[in-house]
Amino acid sequence: MKKLNEFKEKSRVRYAAGNSAISVFFSLTGMLLHFIMRRYFVQAFGLEVLGYNAAFNGVFGMLNLAELGVGTAITYKLYEPVAKRDYKIVNSYIYLYKTLYRGIGAFVLLAGCCAIPFLPLILRSTYNKIFYFAIIYFLQLMSTVATYFFSYRRIILTVTQRHYVNAAVDWICLIVTSGVQIICMVWLKNYYLYLFALIMQVVISNLIISSYCKHFYPQICANRSNHTSEFVKNFVKDLKNVIMSKIGGYVLNSTDALVVSTILGSDKTGMMENYRSVFISFQNMILTAFNAISASLGNKIFCEKDTRNIESVILNLTFLSQVIGSIFASAAFSIVDNFIELWLDKTYILCIDTTFLFAVNVYIFVLMYPISLLFGALGYFHFDKKYVVLSAIVNIVLSVIMVYQWGTAGVLLGTAVALLIYWVTRLIILYRVYFEYGMNRYMKLILKCILATFFCFIVNNILKLNVYITGWISFVCIGILYCVIDLIINIIVFLNSEELFYYLLKVKGILKR
């Protein structure tokens, strides 16, 4: 039994490491491609169209609330039956997922069409452009709706620890689509064809993954309904708990562009979107790596009885989040203006307080993510419904109030406060309900994280005053220097910590091989 447990643990670690490494590679190359595409986009269509694009995505984020957390609810419900290989239950959830997603897709399409007459209110523009807006909006809407059809089988690869297949297919489709979109921008100057290519990317990637799952997981893709009234009743109960978390998460993370567009206009939104692209691209790359290990964490939760071991896993992940998050946030804050100038033009540079708050928000989000990952794997959404709503209300109220006083920076400050509330409440719930003991180890780690990040920002900004970036080569060299210095700072601060020792042992084991 001991050898079997060791084998399972090694398998989980291997799957987690493999999924994370592959996902990060695909995400990194996709991010670089995104920046190339954005440069062509701004040159071909202008900052105003970029602002429309960001505002519409905020609307679609609102429409996606119709999903009501169905994917999240089913994902955490699948961890246990997949670990036990109870494919009858798994098939029931997949079939339910398929049915619900098709209904949600139809609803999003209908609701999205009904919103077309209100577009000028969102864009602070005149009605003489409504036809142009409507076509752009509808094409972007179709790419959103397309995600609900044939995508339900993606969850199979997630819970069976084969997330890398999803990442690989999406990456290949992205590369092909980007080539087509560059042609649409550079030679054809046609935004409609650009958006149509995006629709085809979503449809084709979903069809490929659906066919893959059907071939390799026939026992799960049998499309048979084994629902009982009790089964549906239990799922609806779980779904109700996820709904408020879903709505709160949207308000917390997806309303900044809408607030700026509605109050300050599309040009300001476009300016903000350039910076947001830099920070969110790296944030998403980091979260992609963590999401790739979510199935391994879910599997361990249902196989591991000692919560102390689970806490150690979360502490190790938090330390990893700290190192990655602090290095990126502090380095990006120091050189993002140079990047914007080299990438687009110095006229697109924003004020320093906005840049700082972008960096802070990304750092908070990355540092808290292991806690959210565990929270989701346990399905504890019913515990924090009130607090998610509170965080969302704080975000939207503070953002609207402070946008008049400090502009874009005021919106980001409201988001930062809401993120802290969201993080602290989930942390308290986990330690009271799941761990059932004090959070001394975690708080000690967090204090070190804050200290290390503070020194990273200070040292980087001292260095910033004494170095000059004149081109891409010097930008890359200085960027690497920032990262190395930040890594050294983190190692010094965590020199005697168990978490650093854990990763040093892992590196030592890899080198021995």
N, C-alpha and C positions, 0 to 999 in steps of 0.2 A: 504493500500500500504506500509506503514511504517513497519507493522508487517511482511508482505511478504518479504520485503528487509532484515529485521533482520533475518528471517528464512533462506533466501538464504545465508546470510553472515555466519551464524552459520553452515550451511551445508558445505560451502566451507572450513571453518576452520576445521570442523570435518574430512572431506575427506583429507584435506592436512595433518593434524596431524596424522591421521591413516595411510595414505600412507607412510609418512616419517618414522614413528616409525617401521612399519613392514619392510619397505625396508632396514632401518638401521640394524635391527636385522638379516635379511637374509644376508645382505652384510657383517656384522661383523663376523658371523659364517663362511661364505664363505671365508673371508679373513684368518681366523685362519686355515681353512682347506687348503687354498692355501700355507701357510707357511710350513705346515706339508708335503704337496705334493712336494714342492720345495726341501726340505731336502732329501726326498727319491730320487728325480730326480737327484740331484747333485751326490749323492752317487752311483746311479745306472748307470748313463750315462756320468757323468763328466761335467766339466765347458765348454769344447769346444762345446759339443752338446747344452748346454744352450745358448751359443753365437750364434750358428746357428739358434736356435729357435727365439731369439730376432731379428736377422737380417732378417729372413724370415717374421716375423710379420711386420717389417718396409716395406718390399716389398708389402705385402698384404694391408697395409695401403695406399700405393701408388695406388694399383689396385682398392681399394675401392673408389678412387676419381671418378671412373666411375659412382658411385651412384649420384654424382653431386648435392647432397643436396636435392634429391627428398623427402626423409623422413622429413627433416626439413621444406621444403616448404609446404608440405601437412599438417603437424602437425599444423602450425600456421594458415593455411587456414581453418582448421576444428573447431577451437575454437568458432568462431561466429555461424556457422550453428548448432553446437551441443548445444550451449547455447540457440538458438532459436528453437531447435528440428526440424530443416529442414532436415529430413532424406533423402529426394530426392537428395539434394546437397551432403550430407555426403556420400551417396552410390556412387555417381558419382566419388568423390575423391578416395574412397576406391578401386573402380574398376580400376581407372587410376593407382593408386599405385601398384596394383597387376600386371597389364600389364607391367608397366615400370620395376618393380623389377625382373620379369622373364627375360626380355630382358637384364637387367644389369647383372644378374647372369650368363647368357650364355656368355656375353662379358668378364666378369672377368675370367671365366674358360678358354676361348680361349686365352686371353692376358697372363694369368698366365702360360699356357703351352708354349707359345712362349718365355717366359723369362728363361726357364730352361737352355738353352745353355750358358747363361751369369752368372750362379751362381758362378763359381770359381772367377770371377772378384769381386763379392760382398764379398766373404768369404776369400779372400786373401789365397787361397789354391790351390792345384795341381789338374790337371784334372783326376788323377787316382782314385779320390773319387767321380767323377761326378755321377755315378749310385746310390751310397749311398745317396748323396745329393738330387738327383732327386726324389727318392722315398719319403724321408722325406718331401721335398718341396711339392710334389703333394698331399700327405695326409693332410698337413696343408692347402694347397690351397682348397681342397674339404670341409674342415670345414668352410672356409670363404665363399665359394660358397653356402653352405647349408643355410647360414643365409638369403639368398635372396628368398628362396622358403618357402611359407606358413607363412612367418614372417610378411607379410603386415597387417594381422589382429591384431597384437600387438598394433598398433596405436589406434585401437578402445578403448582398455582398458586405454590407456594413456589419451586420450582426454575426456573420460567419467569419469575420476577420479577414475578408478579402477586399478591403476598401481600395487597395491599389489598382484593382481592375477598373473601378469607377474612375479613378484619377487618370489612368492611362487612356481610356476611351475619350474622356473629356479633353485631355491634352491633345490628342491626335485631331479631334474635331476642331479644337480651337486653332491649331496651326493651319489647317486647311481653310477654315472660315476666315482667319485673319488675312490670308493671301487674297481671298476674294474681296474682302472689305477694303484692302489697300487699293485694289484696282478700282473699286467703286468710288473711293475718295480722290485718288491722284489723277486718274484718267477720265473717269466718267463724271465726277463731281455730283454724284447722285446719292442723296441721303436715304431715299426710299429703298434703293437696292441694298444699301449698307445694312439697313434694319431687317430687310427680308433675309439676308444671309445669316443674321443672328437667329431668326426663327428656324431656319433650316438646320443650324448647328444644334439647337436644342432637340429638335425632332429626331434627327439622325442619331445623335448620341444616345438618346433614350431607347430608340429602336434596337441599336446594337447591343446595349446592356440587357435589354429585355430578352433578346434572342440568346445571349450568352447564358443568362440565368435559366432560361427554359431548357437549354441543352445540358447544363452541368448540375442543375438542381431540379430534376423533374418531379421529385417527391414533394417539393415545396411549391412548385409552379403548376400544380394539378388543377387549379381553379375550381376547387370543390368547396362548397360551403358546409361546414360542420357546426354552424352556429346553433346555439340553444338560447332560449330567452334569458337564462342566467348569465351566459357568456356575454351577450350584448349588454345586459344590465350592468355587469361589472365594468365593461369597457366604457360605457357612457359615464359611469361614476368617475373613472380615472380621467376621462376626457374633460369633464367639468373642472377637475382640479388643474388641468394644464391650460385651459382657456385663458384664465386671468394672467397666467405667466406669459402666455403668448402675446396678449394685448399689451401688457406692461413692457415686455421686451421690445416690441415694435416702437412704442413711444420713447423708450429709453435710447434706442439705437438708430432709429430711422427717420426722425422728424426734424433734424437740424436743417436739412436742405429745404424742407417745406416752409419752416419758419422764416429762414433767410429770404427765400424766393417771394413769399407772400408779403413780407414787410420791407425788405431792402431791394428786391428786384432780381431779375435773371442774371444780370451782369455780375452782381456780388456773389450769387450762387455759383456761377461759373468760376470765379476767382477762388472761392472756397473749395470747389470741387477738385481743382488741380492739386491743392495741398492734401485734401482728403484722400485723393487717389494714392499719394505717396504713403501716407500713414496707414490707411486701411488695407492697402495691398500687402504691406509687411505684416500687419496684424492678422489678416486672413491667412497668410502663409504659415504663421506661427500656429494659429488655431487649427489649420488643416492637419498639422503634425499631431496636435493633441486629439483632434477628432478621430484620427486614424487609430488611436489606441483605446477609444471609448469602448469598443466591443471586448477588448482584452480586460479592461477594468471591470466591465459588467460581468464578464465570465468569472473573474476572480472574486467578486463580491458574493456570488452565489455558491462558490466553492470554498471560500475562506471564512472560517468561523471566528477567528481572532481579529477584532476590530483594531487592535494595536498594529497589526501588520498592514491593514488598510490605511491607517493614519500615516504609517511610514511611507507608503506609496505616495500619498497625497503630499507629504512634506518633501519628498524627493522631486515630485513633479513641480511643486511650488518653487523650489530652489532653481530648477531648470527654467521655469517661467521667469524668475527674477533675473537670472544671468542673461537670457535672451532679451527680455523686455527692457531691462535697464541699459544694455548695450545699444539696442536699436533706438530707444526713446531719446537718450542723451546725445547719441551721435547724430541722429536725424535732426534733432533740434538745432544742432550746431551747423549742419551743412545743407539743410533742405533749401534754404534761400539760394545757395549756390547752384543746387540742382535745378531749381525752377528757372534760374537765369540761363543756365547752359541748355536746358531742355526746351524752354519756350522763349522767354525774354524777361528782362529785369522789370518790365512794366507789370508783370503778373505777380510780383512779390507782395506778400501781405505783411502786416505789422507783427512785431516780435511777440506780443502777448497772445495773438491768435496761434502762432506757431508753437509757443510753449504749451498752451492748453491742448492742442492736438497731441503733442508728445505725452502730456500727463494722462490724457484719456486713454491712449493706447496702452500706456504702462499699467494703469489701474486695471484695464480690461484683461490684459495678458496675465497679470499677477493673480487675479481672482479666478481665472478660468479653471484651474484644477478643482477648486471648491464647487464651481458650477457643474463641472463634469461629473463629480461624484454625486451631486444633488440630483442630476438628471438620471444617472444610472440607477439610483435608488428609487426614483419616481416619487420624490418628496414634494411634489408641486402643491399638494393640498396644504402644506404647512406654511407656505409663504405667499398665499394669494393676496392677503391684505398688504403685505410689505412691497410686493411687486407693483401693486396699484399705487401705493404711496410714492414709490420711486418714480413712477411714470408721471404722476401729478406734479411732483416737485420739479421734474425735468421740464415739462411743458410750461409750467407757471413761471419758473425762474428764467427760462429761455426767452419767453415773450416779454417779460418785464425788463430783463437786462439787455436785450437786443437794441432797445431804444437808447440805452445809456452807453454801451460799449460795442455795439455792432455784432459782428460775427463772434468775437471773443466772448461776449455775454452769453450767446447761445451755447458755446462750448463749456463755459463755466457751469451753467445749469446742468449740463450732461455729466460733468465731473462730480458734482455734489450728489446727483441721483445714483451714479455708479457706486459711490462709497456706501450709500444707504443700502443698496441692493446687495453688495458684497458682505457687509457686516451682518445683516439680518440672516442671510443664508448660512454664514459661518456659525452664528449663535444656535440656529436650529439644528445644524448637523451635530454640534458638540452636545447639545441637550438631548437629542432624540436618538442619534445613531451611536456616537462614541460613548456617551453617558459618563464622561469624566472631563476634567479641566482642559482648557486649551493652552496651557502654559508653553508646550513645545511649539505650537503653531505661532503664538504671539512673539515668542523669542526669535523665531525665524523671521517673522514679518518686520520686527524692529531692525534686525540686521539688514534686511532687504531695503528698508527706507534709508538707512545710514549709507549703504553702498551706493544706492541710486543718487543720493544727495551729493556724494563725493564725485560721482561720474559727471553730473551736470556741472559742478564747480570746476573740475579740472578741464573738462572739454571747453568750457567757455573762456577759461584763461588761455588755453591753447588757441582758441578761435581768434583772439585779439592779436596773436603773434604769427599767424600763418595766412598765406594768401593763395586763393585758388584761381588759376587763370585758364584752365582748360580741363578736359575730361581726364587726362592722365594725372594731373595734380589732384583732381577731385577724388579719384579712386585711391590714390596713395594716402591722402589725408584721411579719407574715410576709413581705410584699413588701420591707420595709426590710432584714430579715435577708438575703434573696436578693440584693438590690442590693449590700449591703456585701460579701457573700461573692464576688460576681462581680468587684467591684473588687479585692479581695484576690488573686484568681486572676490577674487581668490584670497586677497589679503584679509578682507573683512570676514570671510567665512573659513578662515584657515583651519580652525579647530572644530568645525562643525561636522556632524555625522553625515549630512547630505553631500558635502564636498567629498568626504572620504568614500562614500558609496560610489560616486561616479569615477573617482580615481581608481577604485578597484575594478570597475567595469572596463576602463581604458587599459589597465594593466593586463586584464584577462584577454582583451582583444589583441594586444601587442604580443602576448605569449603565443597566440595561435599563428 
